[in-house]
Amino acid sequence: MGAALNLHPLAVLVLTIGAGCIFGMLGLVLAAPIASAVVHIMRRPGAGARLGHASPKEARRTESPPEAPTVPA
């Protein structure tokens, strides 16, 4: 399941056991797919901007350009 969802096998095991204890059979079935969806949404390039975190690329884009030097005439 971990390979199909691109999650570490230990994370799948811990999530499945924990969700099974809390939510029963439904938690056993849905824990790993929901965790995978959350991880993949957070890895998406624009996810940080939606959460209020600017990526370094966006931070450079928002900086004002340096002032052009003026040469006395």
N, CA, C and O atoms as a Tripos MOL2 file, in Angstrom:
@<TRIPOS>MOLECULE
protein
  292   291    73     0     0
PROTEIN
NO_CHARGES

@<TRIPOS>ATOM
      1 N           0.8320   -1.1950    0.0000 N.3       1 MET1
      2 CA          0.0000    0.0000    0.0000 C.3       1 MET1
      3 C           0.8680    1.2470    0.0000 C.2       1 MET1
      4 O           0.5420    2.2360   -0.6570 O.2       1 MET1
      5 N           1.9780    1.2030    0.7400 N.am      2 GLY2
      6 CA          2.8600    2.3590    0.8050 C.3       2 GLY2
      7 C           3.4480    2.7180   -0.5450 C.2       2 GLY2
      8 O           3.5660    3.8990   -0.8720 O.2       2 GLY2
      9 N           3.8220    1.7130   -1.3420 N.am      3 ALA3
     10 CA          4.3920    1.9760   -2.6620 C.3       3 ALA3
     11 C           3.3480    2.5790   -3.5980 C.2       3 ALA3
     12 O           3.6640    3.4670   -4.3900 O.2       3 ALA3
     13 N           2.1310    2.1100   -3.5150 N.am      4 ALA4
     14 CA          1.0730    2.6310   -4.3800 C.3       4 ALA4
     15 C           0.7070    4.0610   -4.0230 C.2       4 ALA4
     16 O           0.3510    4.8470   -4.9000 O.2       4 ALA4
     17 N           0.7910    4.4050   -2.7440 N.am      5 LEU5
     18 CA          0.4090    5.7480   -2.2960 C.3       5 LEU5
     19 C           1.5990    6.6750   -2.1210 C.2       5 LEU5
     20 O           1.4300    7.8420   -1.7680 O.2       5 LEU5
     21 N           2.8060    6.1640   -2.3650 N.am      6 ASN6
     22 CA          4.0360    6.9320   -2.2280 C.3       6 ASN6
     23 C           4.2200    7.4280   -0.7940 C.2       6 ASN6
     24 O           4.5530    8.5900   -0.5620 O.2       6 ASN6
     25 N           3.9950    6.5210    0.1650 N.am      7 LEU7
     26 CA          4.2040    6.7940    1.5840 C.3       7 LEU7
     27 C           5.1640    5.7580    2.1530 C.2       7 LEU7
     28 O           5.2560    4.6430    1.6390 O.2       7 LEU7
     29 N           5.8630    6.1160    3.1910 N.am      8 HIS8
     30 CA          6.7680    5.1780    3.8550 C.3       8 HIS8
     31 C           5.9420    4.0560    4.4880 C.2       8 HIS8
     32 O           4.8920    4.3250    5.0710 O.2       8 HIS8
     33 N           6.3930    2.8070    4.3840 N.am      9 PRO9
     34 CA          5.6210    1.6750    4.9280 C.3       9 PRO9
     35 C           5.3560    1.7950    6.4310 C.2       9 PRO9
     36 O           4.2830    1.4090    6.8940 O.2       9 PRO9
     37 N           6.2920    2.3120    7.1830 N.am     10 LEU10
     38 CA          6.0740    2.4760    8.6180 C.3      10 LEU10
     39 C           4.9710    3.5010    8.8890 C.2      10 LEU10
     40 O           4.1740    3.3320    9.8120 O.2      10 LEU10
     41 N           4.9290    4.5610    8.0830 N.am     11 ALA11
     42 CA          3.8650    5.5600    8.2290 C.3      11 ALA11
     43 C           2.5000    4.9350    7.9520 C.2      11 ALA11
     44 O           1.5290    5.2200    8.6530 O.2      11 ALA11
     45 N           2.4290    4.0920    6.9410 N.am     12 VAL12
     46 CA          1.1640    3.4070    6.6260 C.3      12 VAL12
     47 C           0.7440    2.5180    7.7850 C.2      12 VAL12
     48 O          -0.4290    2.5010    8.1580 O.2      12 VAL12
     49 N           1.6850    1.7790    8.3580 N.am     13 LEU13
     50 CA          1.3850    0.8900    9.4790 C.3      13 LEU13
     51 C           0.8740    1.6690   10.6850 C.2      13 LEU13
     52 O          -0.1460    1.3130   11.2760 O.2      13 LEU13
     53 N           1.5840    2.7310   11.0470 N.am     14 VAL14
     54 CA          1.1910    3.5290   12.2190 C.3      14 VAL14
     55 C          -0.1570    4.2090   11.9810 C.2      14 VAL14
     56 O          -1.0130    4.2260   12.8660 O.2      14 VAL14
     57 N          -0.3420    4.7650   10.7940 N.am     15 LEU15
     58 CA         -1.6260    5.4120   10.4850 C.3      15 LEU15
     59 C          -2.7790    4.4260   10.5240 C.2      15 LEU15
     60 O          -3.8480    4.7380   11.0490 O.2      15 LEU15
     61 N          -2.5710    3.2450    9.9740 N.am     16 THR16
     62 CA         -3.6310    2.2440    9.9370 C.3      16 THR16
     63 C          -4.0030    1.7760   11.3380 C.2      16 THR16
     64 O          -5.1850    1.6580   11.6630 O.2      16 THR16
     65 N          -3.0100    1.5140   12.1590 N.am     17 ILE17
     66 CA         -3.2920    1.0640   13.5280 C.3      17 ILE17
     67 C          -3.9690    2.1680   14.3260 C.2      17 ILE17
     68 O          -4.9560    1.9290   15.0220 O.2      17 ILE17
     69 N          -3.4290    3.3840   14.2190 N.am     18 GLY18
     70 CA         -4.0210    4.5050   14.9740 C.3      18 GLY18
     71 C          -5.4450    4.8140   14.5540 C.2      18 GLY18
     72 O          -6.3300    4.9610   15.3970 O.2      18 GLY18
     73 N          -5.6650    4.9120   13.2590 N.am     19 ALA19
     74 CA         -7.0130    5.2080   12.7740 C.3      19 ALA19
     75 C          -7.9700    4.0520   13.0590 C.2      19 ALA19
     76 O          -9.1570    4.2720   13.2990 O.2      19 ALA19
     77 N          -7.4570    2.8270   13.0340 N.am     20 GLY20
     78 CA         -8.3020    1.6770   13.3620 C.3      20 GLY20
     79 C          -8.7500    1.7080   14.8100 C.2      20 GLY20
     80 O          -9.8920    1.3640   15.1170 O.2      20 GLY20
     81 N          -7.8630    2.1170   15.6980 N.am     21 CYS21
     82 CA         -8.2210    2.2200   17.1210 C.3      21 CYS21
     83 C          -9.2550    3.3120   17.3580 C.2      21 CYS21
     84 O         -10.1530    3.1610   18.1860 O.2      21 CYS21
     85 N          -9.1210    4.4060   16.6280 N.am     22 ILE22
     86 CA        -10.0110    5.5500   16.8590 C.3      22 ILE22
     87 C         -11.3250    5.4120   16.0820 C.2      22 ILE22
     88 O         -12.4020    5.6120   16.6440 O.2      22 ILE22
     89 N         -11.2360    5.0710   14.7970 N.am     23 PHE23
     90 CA        -12.4200    5.0880   13.9310 C.3      23 PHE23
     91 C         -12.9180    3.7060   13.5270 C.2      23 PHE23
     92 O         -13.8820    3.5930   12.7700 O.2      23 PHE23
     93 N         -12.2760    2.6610   14.0220 N.am     24 GLY24
     94 CA        -12.7360    1.3060   13.7230 C.3      24 GLY24
     95 C         -12.4240    0.8860   12.3030 C.2      24 GLY24
     96 O         -11.3920    1.2530   11.7420 O.2      24 GLY24
     97 N         -13.3350    0.1090   11.7300 N.am     25 MET25
     98 CA        -13.1280   -0.4600   10.4030 C.3      25 MET25
     99 C         -12.9810    0.6190    9.3300 C.2      25 MET25
    100 O         -12.1830    0.4620    8.4050 O.2      25 MET25
    101 N         -13.7250    1.6910    9.4390 N.am     26 LEU26
    102 CA        -13.6330    2.7780    8.4700 C.3      26 LEU26
    103 C         -12.2450    3.4250    8.5170 C.2      26 LEU26
    104 O         -11.6920    3.7730    7.4730 O.2      26 LEU26
    105 N         -11.6860    3.5860    9.7010 N.am     27 GLY27
    106 CA        -10.3430    4.1310    9.8490 C.3      27 GLY27
    107 C          -9.2870    3.2250    9.2510 C.2      27 GLY27
    108 O          -8.3180    3.7040    8.6630 O.2      27 GLY27
    109 N          -9.4630    1.9150    9.3950 N.am     28 LEU28
    110 CA         -8.5220    0.9620    8.8060 C.3      28 LEU28
    111 C          -8.4720    1.0950    7.2910 C.2      28 LEU28
    112 O          -7.4070    0.9890    6.6830 O.2      28 LEU28
    113 N          -9.6180    1.3240    6.6960 N.am     29 VAL29
    114 CA         -9.7010    1.3780    5.2390 C.3      29 VAL29
    115 C          -9.2480    2.7310    4.6870 C.2      29 VAL29
    116 O          -8.5960    2.7830    3.6450 O.2      29 VAL29
    117 N          -9.5850    3.8160    5.3680 N.am     30 LEU30
    118 CA         -9.3650    5.1500    4.8080 C.3      30 LEU30
    119 C          -8.1300    5.8950    5.3130 C.2      30 LEU30
    120 O          -7.8000    6.9460    4.7650 O.2      30 LEU30
    121 N          -7.4490    5.4030    6.3150 N.am     31 ALA31
    122 CA         -6.3380    6.1500    6.9130 C.3      31 ALA31
    123 C          -5.2170    6.4360    5.9140 C.2      31 ALA31
    124 O          -4.8270    7.5920    5.7500 O.2      31 ALA31
    125 N          -4.7040    5.4330    5.2610 N.am     32 ALA32
    126 CA         -3.5790    5.6240    4.3420 C.3      32 ALA32
    127 C          -3.9540    6.4590    3.1130 C.2      32 ALA32
    128 O          -3.1860    7.3520    2.7540 O.2      32 ALA32
    129 N          -5.0880    6.2200    2.4520 N.am     33 PRO33
    130 CA         -5.4230    7.0670    1.2940 C.3      33 PRO33
    131 C          -5.6340    8.5390    1.6610 C.2      33 PRO33
    132 O          -5.2390    9.4240    0.9030 O.2      33 PRO33
    133 N          -6.2440    8.8050    2.7980 N.am     34 ILE34
    134 CA         -6.4470   10.1960    3.2100 C.3      34 ILE34
    135 C          -5.1110   10.8490    3.5410 C.2      34 ILE34
    136 O          -4.8800   12.0000    3.1720 O.2      34 ILE34
    137 N          -4.2300   10.1320    4.2320 N.am     35 ALA35
    138 CA         -2.9020   10.6680    4.5500 C.3      35 ALA35
    139 C          -2.1190   10.9360    3.2710 C.2      35 ALA35
    140 O          -1.4350   11.9550    3.1700 O.2      35 ALA35
    141 N          -2.2080   10.0470    2.3010 N.am     36 SER36
    142 CA         -1.5240   10.2490    1.0310 C.3      36 SER36
    143 C          -2.0510   11.4820    0.3060 C.2      36 SER36
    144 O          -1.2710   12.2530   -0.2530 O.2      36 SER36
    145 N          -3.3480   11.6710    0.3120 N.am     37 ALA37
    146 CA         -3.9330   12.8500   -0.3270 C.3      37 ALA37
    147 C          -3.4420   14.1280    0.3370 C.2      37 ALA37
    148 O          -3.1070   15.0950   -0.3470 O.2      37 ALA37
    149 N          -3.3970   14.1370    1.6630 N.am     38 VAL38
    150 CA         -2.9240   15.3180    2.3880 C.3      38 VAL38
    151 C          -1.4640   15.6000    2.0560 C.2      38 VAL38
    152 O          -1.0980   16.7520    1.8210 O.2      38 VAL38
    153 N          -0.6340   14.5800    2.0350 N.am     39 VAL39
    154 CA          0.7930   14.7600    1.7340 C.3      39 VAL39
    155 C           0.9780   15.2860    0.3130 C.2      39 VAL39
    156 O           1.7790   16.1940    0.0940 O.2      39 VAL39
    157 N           0.2580   14.7370   -0.6420 N.am     40 HIS40
    158 CA          0.4130   15.1780   -2.0230 C.3      40 HIS40
    159 C          -0.1250   16.5890   -2.2410 C.2      40 HIS40
    160 O           0.4280   17.3310   -3.0520 O.2      40 HIS40
    161 N          -1.1720   16.9710   -1.5520 N.am     41 ILE41
    162 CA         -1.6830   18.3360   -1.6680 C.3      41 ILE41
    163 C          -0.6790   19.3240   -1.0810 C.2      41 ILE41
    164 O          -0.4760   20.4070   -1.6290 O.2      41 ILE41
    165 N          -0.0540   18.9510    0.0320 N.am     42 MET42
    166 CA          0.9250   19.8500    0.6550 C.3      42 MET42
    167 C           2.2050   19.9590   -0.1740 C.2      42 MET42
    168 O           2.9010   20.9720   -0.0930 O.2      42 MET42
    169 N           2.5280   18.9430   -0.9660 N.am     43 ARG43
    170 CA          3.7200   18.9850   -1.8090 C.3      43 ARG43
    171 C           3.5050   19.7680   -3.0940 C.2      43 ARG43
    172 O           4.4770   20.1150   -3.7650 O.2      43 ARG43
    173 N           2.2680   20.0540   -3.4530 N.am     44 ARG44
    174 CA          1.9840   20.7590   -4.6870 C.3      44 ARG44
    175 C           2.6680   22.1230   -4.6570 C.2      44 ARG44
    176 O           2.6990   22.7550   -3.6010 O.2      44 ARG44
    177 N           3.2170   22.6020   -5.7770 N.am     45 PRO45
    178 CA          4.0050   23.8310   -5.7830 C.3      45 PRO45
    179 C           3.2970   25.0510   -5.2110 C.2      45 PRO45
    180 O           3.9460   25.8540   -4.5400 O.2      45 PRO45
    181 N           2.0200   25.2290   -5.4390 N.am     46 GLY46
    182 CA          1.3340   26.4180   -4.9550 C.3      46 GLY46
    183 C           0.7300   26.2660   -3.5760 C.2      46 GLY46
    184 O           0.0810   27.1960   -3.0980 O.2      46 GLY46
    185 N           0.9140   25.1300   -2.9140 N.am     47 ALA47
    186 CA          0.2630   24.8840   -1.6290 C.3      47 ALA47
    187 C           0.7680   25.8200   -0.5520 C.2      47 ALA47
    188 O          -0.0200   26.2670    0.2820 O.2      47 ALA47
    189 N           2.0520   26.1330   -0.5400 N.am     48 GLY48
    190 CA          2.6010   27.0140    0.4720 C.3      48 GLY48
    191 C           2.0370   28.4130    0.3690 C.2      48 GLY48
    192 O           1.8080   29.0640    1.3880 O.2      48 GLY48
    193 N           1.8080   28.8900   -0.8550 N.am     49 ALA49
    194 CA          1.2730   30.2380   -1.0470 C.3      49 ALA49
    195 C          -0.1590   30.3320   -0.5190 C.2      49 ALA49
    196 O          -0.5570   31.3550    0.0390 O.2      49 ALA49
    197 N          -0.9320   29.2520   -0.7000 N.am     50 ARG50
    198 CA         -2.3050   29.2740   -0.2110 C.3      50 ARG50
    199 C          -2.3530   29.2620    1.3050 C.2      50 ARG50
    200 O          -3.3120   29.7480    1.9040 O.2      50 ARG50
    201 N          -1.3180   28.7060    1.9300 N.am     51 LEU51
    202 CA         -1.2940   28.6290    3.3840 C.3      51 LEU51
    203 C          -0.6050   29.8350    4.0160 C.2      51 LEU51
    204 O          -0.4620   29.9000    5.2370 O.2      51 LEU51
    205 N          -0.1800   30.7850    3.1950 N.am     52 GLY52
    206 CA          0.4460   31.9860    3.7270 C.3      52 GLY52
    207 C           1.9590   31.9420    3.7380 C.2      52 GLY52
    208 O           2.5900   32.8480    4.2820 O.2      52 GLY52
    209 N           2.5600   30.9210    3.1560 N.am     53 HIS53
    210 CA          4.0130   30.8160    3.0900 C.3      53 HIS53
    211 C           4.4430   31.0900    1.6650 C.2      53 HIS53
    212 O           3.9920   30.4160    0.7380 O.2      53 HIS53
    213 N           5.3050   32.0660    1.4790 N.am     54 ALA54
    214 CA          5.8060   32.3650    0.1470 C.3      54 ALA54
    215 C           7.0350   31.5070   -0.1280 C.2      54 ALA54
    216 O           7.9210   31.3770    0.7170 O.2      54 ALA54
    217 N           7.0740   30.9310   -1.3120 N.am     55 SER55
    218 CA          8.2490   30.1550   -1.6890 C.3      55 SER55
    219 C           9.3800   31.1260   -1.9970 C.2      55 SER55
    220 O           9.1200   32.2950   -2.2800 O.2      55 SER55
    221 N          10.6300   30.6700   -1.9510 N.am     56 PRO56
    222 CA         11.7400   31.5720   -2.2520 C.3      56 PRO56
    223 C          11.6360   32.1910   -3.6350 C.2      56 PRO56
    224 O          12.0280   33.3410   -3.8340 O.2      56 PRO56
    225 N          11.1110   31.4370   -4.5890 N.am     57 LYS57
    226 CA         10.9440   31.9610   -5.9400 C.3      57 LYS57
    227 C           9.9420   33.1180   -5.9460 C.2      57 LYS57
    228 O          10.1720   34.1380   -6.5950 O.2      57 LYS57
    229 N           8.8330   32.9560   -5.2220 N.am     58 GLU58
    230 CA          7.8330   34.0130   -5.1510 C.3      58 GLU58
    231 C           8.3380   35.2060   -4.3470 C.2      58 GLU58
    232 O           8.0020   36.3490   -4.6560 O.2      58 GLU58
    233 N           9.1370   34.9500   -3.3270 N.am     59 ALA59
    234 CA          9.6720   36.0360   -2.5180 C.3      59 ALA59
    235 C          10.5800   36.9150   -3.3630 C.2      59 ALA59
    236 O          10.5560   38.1380   -3.2260 O.2      59 ALA59
    237 N          11.3810   36.3090   -4.2350 N.am     60 ARG60
    238 CA         12.2450   37.1000   -5.1150 C.3      60 ARG60
    239 C          11.4190   37.9000   -6.1010 C.2      60 ARG60
    240 O          11.7910   39.0180   -6.4590 O.2      60 ARG60
    241 N          10.3170   37.3480   -6.5390 N.am     61 ARG61
    242 CA          9.4740   38.0190   -7.5120 C.3      61 ARG61
    243 C           8.8060   39.2570   -6.9190 C.2      61 ARG61
    244 O           8.5630   40.2280   -7.6350 O.2      61 ARG61
    245 N           8.5040   39.2350   -5.6170 N.am     62 THR62
    246 CA          7.7950   40.3510   -5.0040 C.3      62 THR62
    247 C           8.7170   41.4760   -4.5520 C.2      62 THR62
    248 O           8.2470   42.5690   -4.2390 O.2      62 THR62
    249 N          10.0350   41.2210   -4.5130 N.am     63 GLU63
    250 CA         10.9570   42.2770   -4.1260 C.3      63 GLU63
    251 C          10.9960   43.3310   -5.2160 C.2      63 GLU63
    252 O          10.8880   43.0170   -6.4010 O.2      63 GLU63
    253 N          11.1500   44.5760   -4.8120 N.am     64 SER64
    254 CA         11.2210   45.6400   -5.8030 C.3      64 SER64
    255 C          12.6030   45.6280   -6.4510 C.2      64 SER64
    256 O          13.5900   45.2920   -5.7960 O.2      64 SER64
    257 N          12.6800   45.9890   -7.7200 N.am     65 PRO65
    258 CA         13.9780   45.9850   -8.3900 C.3      65 PRO65
    259 C          14.8580   47.0930   -7.8270 C.2      65 PRO65
    260 O          14.3500   48.0920   -7.3190 O.2      65 PRO65
    261 N          16.1680   46.9240   -7.9150 N.am     66 PRO66
    262 CA         17.0490   47.9620   -7.3970 C.3      66 PRO66
    263 C          16.8910   49.2490   -8.2000 C.2      66 PRO66
    264 O          16.5820   49.2230   -9.3920 O.2      66 PRO66
    265 N          17.1060   50.3500   -7.5360 N.am     67 GLU67
    266 CA         16.9820   51.6420   -8.2030 C.3      67 GLU67
    267 C          18.0990   51.7900   -9.2320 C.2      67 GLU67
    268 O          19.2400   51.3880   -9.0030 O.2      67 GLU67
    269 N          17.7390   52.3760  -10.3680 N.am     68 ALA68
    270 CA         18.7270   52.5840  -11.4240 C.3      68 ALA68
    271 C          19.6480   53.7230  -11.0090 C.2      68 ALA68
    272 O          19.1860   54.7450  -10.5010 O.2      68 ALA68
    273 N          20.9350   53.5510  -11.2220 N.am     69 PRO69
    274 CA         21.8490   54.6400  -10.8530 C.3      69 PRO69
    275 C          21.6200   55.8600  -11.7350 C.2      69 PRO69
    276 O          21.3740   55.7400  -12.9350 O.2      69 PRO69
    277 N          21.7010   56.9870  -11.1460 N.am     70 THR70
    278 CA         21.5370   58.2340  -11.9170 C.3      70 THR70
    279 C          22.9010   58.8400  -12.1440 C.2      70 THR70
    280 O          23.7410   58.8890  -11.2460 O.2      70 THR70
    281 N          23.1000   59.2960  -13.3500 N.am     71 VAL71
    282 CA         24.3750   59.9020  -13.7160 C.3      71 VAL71
    283 C          24.1280   61.3930  -13.8590 C.2      71 VAL71
    284 O          23.2640   61.8060  -14.6330 O.2      71 VAL71
    285 N          24.8870   62.2180  -13.1110 N.am     72 PRO72
    286 CA         24.6880   63.6680  -13.2520 C.3      72 PRO72
    287 C          25.0850   64.1190  -14.6600 C.2      72 PRO72
    288 O          26.0840   63.6640  -15.2160 O.2      72 PRO72
    289 N          24.2980   65.0040  -15.2090 N.am     73 ALA73
    290 CA         24.5480   65.4670  -16.5840 C.3      73 ALA73
    291 C          25.4420   66.6700  -16.6210 C.2      73 ALA73
    292 O          25.7470   67.1800  -17.6990 O.2      73 ALA73
@<TRIPOS>BOND
     1     1     2 1
     2     2     3 1
     3     3     4 2
     4     3     5 am
     5     5     6 1
     6     6     7 1
     7     7     8 2
     8     7     9 am
     9     9    10 1
    10    10    11 1
    11    11    12 2
    12    11    13 am
    13    13    14 1
    14    14    15 1
    15    15    16 2
    16    15    17 am
    17    17    18 1
    18    18    19 1
    19    19    20 2
    20    19    21 am
    21    21    22 1
    22    22    23 1
    23    23    24 2
    24    23    25 am
    25    25    26 1
    26    26    27 1
    27    27    28 2
    28    27    29 am
    29    29    30 1
    30    30    31 1
    31    31    32 2
    32    31    33 am
    33    33    34 1
    34    34    35 1
    35    35    36 2
    36    35    37 am
    37    37    38 1
    38    38    39 1
    39    39    40 2
    40    39    41 am
    41    41    42 1
    42    42    43 1
    43    43    44 2
    44    43    45 am
    45    45    46 1
    46    46    47 1
    47    47    48 2
    48    47    49 am
    49    49    50 1
    50    50    51 1
    51    51    52 2
    52    51    53 am
    53    53    54 1
    54    54    55 1
    55    55    56 2
    56    55    57 am
    57    57    58 1
    58    58    59 1
    59    59    60 2
    60    59    61 am
    61    61    62 1
    62    62    63 1
    63    63    64 2
    64    63    65 am
    65    65    66 1
    66    66    67 1
    67    67    68 2
    68    67    69 am
    69    69    70 1
    70    70    71 1
    71    71    72 2
    72    71    73 am
    73    73    74 1
    74    74    75 1
    75    75    76 2
    76    75    77 am
    77    77    78 1
    78    78    79 1
    79    79    80 2
    80    79    81 am
    81    81    82 1
    82    82    83 1
    83    83    84 2
    84    83    85 am
    85    85    86 1
    86    86    87 1
    87    87    88 2
    88    87    89 am
    89    89    90 1
    90    90    91 1
    91    91    92 2
    92    91    93 am
    93    93    94 1
    94    94    95 1
    95    95    96 2
    96    95    97 am
    97    97    98 1
    98    98    99 1
    99    99   100 2
   100    99   101 am
   101   101   102 1
   102   102   103 1
   103   103   104 2
   104   103   105 am
   105   105   106 1
   106   106   107 1
   107   107   108 2
   108   107   109 am
   109   109   110 1
   110   110   111 1
   111   111   112 2
   112   111   113 am
   113   113   114 1
   114   114   115 1
   115   115   116 2
   116   115   117 am
   117   117   118 1
   118   118   119 1
   119   119   120 2
   120   119   121 am
   121   121   122 1
   122   122   123 1
   123   123   124 2
   124   123   125 am
   125   125   126 1
   126   126   127 1
   127   127   128 2
   128   127   129 am
   129   129   130 1
   130   130   131 1
   131   131   132 2
   132   131   133 am
   133   133   134 1
   134   134   135 1
   135   135   136 2
   136   135   137 am
   137   137   138 1
   138   138   139 1
   139   139   140 2
   140   139   141 am
   141   141   142 1
   142   142   143 1
   143   143   144 2
   144   143   145 am
   145   145   146 1
   146   146   147 1
   147   147   148 2
   148   147   149 am
   149   149   150 1
   150   150   151 1
   151   151   152 2
   152   151   153 am
   153   153   154 1
   154   154   155 1
   155   155   156 2
   156   155   157 am
   157   157   158 1
   158   158   159 1
   159   159   160 2
   160   159   161 am
   161   161   162 1
   162   162   163 1
   163   163   164 2
   164   163   165 am
   165   165   166 1
   166   166   167 1
   167   167   168 2
   168   167   169 am
   169   169   170 1
   170   170   171 1
   171   171   172 2
   172   171   173 am
   173   173   174 1
   174   174   175 1
   175   175   176 2
   176   175   177 am
   177   177   178 1
   178   178   179 1
   179   179   180 2
   180   179   181 am
   181   181   182 1
   182   182   183 1
   183   183   184 2
   184   183   185 am
   185   185   186 1
   186   186   187 1
   187   187   188 2
   188   187   189 am
   189   189   190 1
   190   190   191 1
   191   191   192 2
   192   191   193 am
   193   193   194 1
   194   194   195 1
   195   195   196 2
   196   195   197 am
   197   197   198 1
   198   198   199 1
   199   199   200 2
   200   199   201 am
   201   201   202 1
   202   202   203 1
   203   203   204 2
   204   203   205 am
   205   205   206 1
   206   206   207 1
   207   207   208 2
   208   207   209 am
   209   209   210 1
   210   210   211 1
   211   211   212 2
   212   211   213 am
   213   213   214 1
   214   214   215 1
   215   215   216 2
   216   215   217 am
   217   217   218 1
   218   218   219 1
   219   219   220 2
   220   219   221 am
   221   221   222 1
   222   222   223 1
   223   223   224 2
   224   223   225 am
   225   225   226 1
   226   226   227 1
   227   227   228 2
   228   227   229 am
   229   229   230 1
   230   230   231 1
   231   231   232 2
   232   231   233 am
   233   233   234 1
   234   234   235 1
   235   235   236 2
   236   235   237 am
   237   237   238 1
   238   238   239 1
   239   239   240 2
   240   239   241 am
   241   241   242 1
   242   242   243 1
   243   243   244 2
   244   243   245 am
   245   245   246 1
   246   246   247 1
   247   247   248 2
   248   247   249 am
   249   249   250 1
   250   250   251 1
   251   251   252 2
   252   251   253 am
   253   253   254 1
   254   254   255 1
   255   255   256 2
   256   255   257 am
   257   257   258 1
   258   258   259 1
   259   259   260 2
   260   259   261 am
   261   261   262 1
   262   262   263 1
   263   263   264 2
   264   263   265 am
   265   265   266 1
   266   266   267 1
   267   267   268 2
   268   267   269 am
   269   269   270 1
   270   270   271 1
   271   271   272 2
   272   271   273 am
   273   273   274 1
   274   274   275 1
   275   275   276 2
   276   275   277 am
   277   277   278 1
   278   278   279 1
   279   279   280 2
   280   279   281 am
   281   281   282 1
   282   282   283 1
   283   283   284 2
   284   283   285 am
   285   285   286 1
   286   286   287 1
   287   287   288 2
   288   287   289 am
   289   289   290 1
   290   290   291 1
   291   291   292 2
@<TRIPOS>SUBSTRUCTURE
     1 MET1         2 RESIDUE 1 A MET
     2 GLY2         6 RESIDUE 1 A GLY
     3 ALA3        10 RESIDUE 1 A ALA
     4 ALA4        14 RESIDUE 1 A ALA
     5 LEU5        18 RESIDUE 1 A LEU
     6 ASN6        22 RESIDUE 1 A ASN
     7 LEU7        26 RESIDUE 1 A LEU
     8 HIS8        30 RESIDUE 1 A HIS
     9 PRO9        34 RESIDUE 1 A PRO
    10 LEU10       38 RESIDUE 1 A LEU
    11 ALA11       42 RESIDUE 1 A ALA
    12 VAL12       46 RESIDUE 1 A VAL
    13 LEU13       50 RESIDUE 1 A LEU
    14 VAL14       54 RESIDUE 1 A VAL
    15 LEU15       58 RESIDUE 1 A LEU
    16 THR16       62 RESIDUE 1 A THR
    17 ILE17       66 RESIDUE 1 A ILE
    18 GLY18       70 RESIDUE 1 A GLY
    19 ALA19       74 RESIDUE 1 A ALA
    20 GLY20       78 RESIDUE 1 A GLY
    21 CYS21       82 RESIDUE 1 A CYS
    22 ILE22       86 RESIDUE 1 A ILE
    23 PHE23       90 RESIDUE 1 A PHE
    24 GLY24       94 RESIDUE 1 A GLY
    25 MET25       98 RESIDUE 1 A MET
    26 LEU26      102 RESIDUE 1 A LEU
    27 GLY27      106 RESIDUE 1 A GLY
    28 LEU28      110 RESIDUE 1 A LEU
    29 VAL29      114 RESIDUE 1 A VAL
    30 LEU30      118 RESIDUE 1 A LEU
    31 ALA31      122 RESIDUE 1 A ALA
    32 ALA32      126 RESIDUE 1 A ALA
    33 PRO33      130 RESIDUE 1 A PRO
    34 ILE34      134 RESIDUE 1 A ILE
    35 ALA35      138 RESIDUE 1 A ALA
    36 SER36      142 RESIDUE 1 A SER
    37 ALA37      146 RESIDUE 1 A ALA
    38 VAL38      150 RESIDUE 1 A VAL
    39 VAL39      154 RESIDUE 1 A VAL
    40 HIS40      158 RESIDUE 1 A HIS
    41 ILE41      162 RESIDUE 1 A ILE
    42 MET42      166 RESIDUE 1 A MET
    43 ARG43      170 RESIDUE 1 A ARG
    44 ARG44      174 RESIDUE 1 A ARG
    45 PRO45      178 RESIDUE 1 A PRO
    46 GLY46      182 RESIDUE 1 A GLY
    47 ALA47      186 RESIDUE 1 A ALA
    48 GLY48      190 RESIDUE 1 A GLY
    49 ALA49      194 RESIDUE 1 A ALA
    50 ARG50      198 RESIDUE 1 A ARG
    51 LEU51      202 RESIDUE 1 A LEU
    52 GLY52      206 RESIDUE 1 A GLY
    53 HIS53      210 RESIDUE 1 A HIS
    54 ALA54      214 RESIDUE 1 A ALA
    55 SER55      218 RESIDUE 1 A SER
    56 PRO56      222 RESIDUE 1 A PRO
    57 LYS57      226 RESIDUE 1 A LYS
    58 GLU58      230 RESIDUE 1 A GLU
    59 ALA59      234 RESIDUE 1 A ALA
    60 ARG60      238 RESIDUE 1 A ARG
    61 ARG61      242 RESIDUE 1 A ARG
    62 THR62      246 RESIDUE 1 A THR
    63 GLU63      250 RESIDUE 1 A GLU
    64 SER64      254 RESIDUE 1 A SER
    65 PRO65      258 RESIDUE 1 A PRO
    66 PRO66      262 RESIDUE 1 A PRO
    67 GLU67      266 RESIDUE 1 A GLU
    68 ALA68      270 RESIDUE 1 A ALA
    69 PRO69      274 RESIDUE 1 A PRO
    70 THR70      278 RESIDUE 1 A THR
    71 VAL71      282 RESIDUE 1 A VAL
    72 PRO72      286 RESIDUE 1 A PRO
    73 ALA73      290 RESIDUE 1 A ALA
